[in-house]
Structures are given as C-alpha cells and as structure tokens.
C-alpha cells in the first residue's frame, strides 16, 4: 500500500487531542491518538504496530476521518 499521512489543521488537532484525553471509549481514544501521530509523520506500518492492528485498519480509520472531518470517529 502507498504511504499515507493525515494532515490536520490546528482545530482538528485540538478536537482529536480532546478526544484522545476525554472520550469514554478506549477505541475512540486510540483512533484519535493514531490520527495525531499520523499528523506528526508516523507511517501506517508503525501506527499499526503501535495500536496492535493491521495496516488496513489504520487506512480505514484515515478514510473515516477523511469522509467525516467532524472530529467524530466511529
């Protein structure tokens, strides 16, 4: 698969940081953290390792974020 990163603006970083710190769901907190790390330049393979998922899962998280761009990750 291609190298892919999520580029976030300041408001999105703040939204994801709040989600990472405060969301009641551990899954959502992990997804928020993953997107923040991607914005910092981490590659998909490394993110998959950090979050104990396959790279395809990380790409799905990216895709959901790209479609919604609302700060809500389901």
Phi, psi and omega in degrees: 000158181287157173287138182214140176230156173259126176257124185244147172272176184299320181295320179293320177299317180296316179300314181291324178297316177297319177297319179296323182275325195240346185293139181292338182269124177298325179296316180293320177301318179295318180296319176300313180299319180300315180294322177296315180295323177298316178300332179274000174105003178292140180276158184303316181300319179291318178298317179301319179294315181301318186262008176055046176229171176276156181306325179302324178297317178298316178299323178294319177299316178301315182297315178299315180298316180299323180287322188268311182044037181246356184092355179259122179242120184253000000 
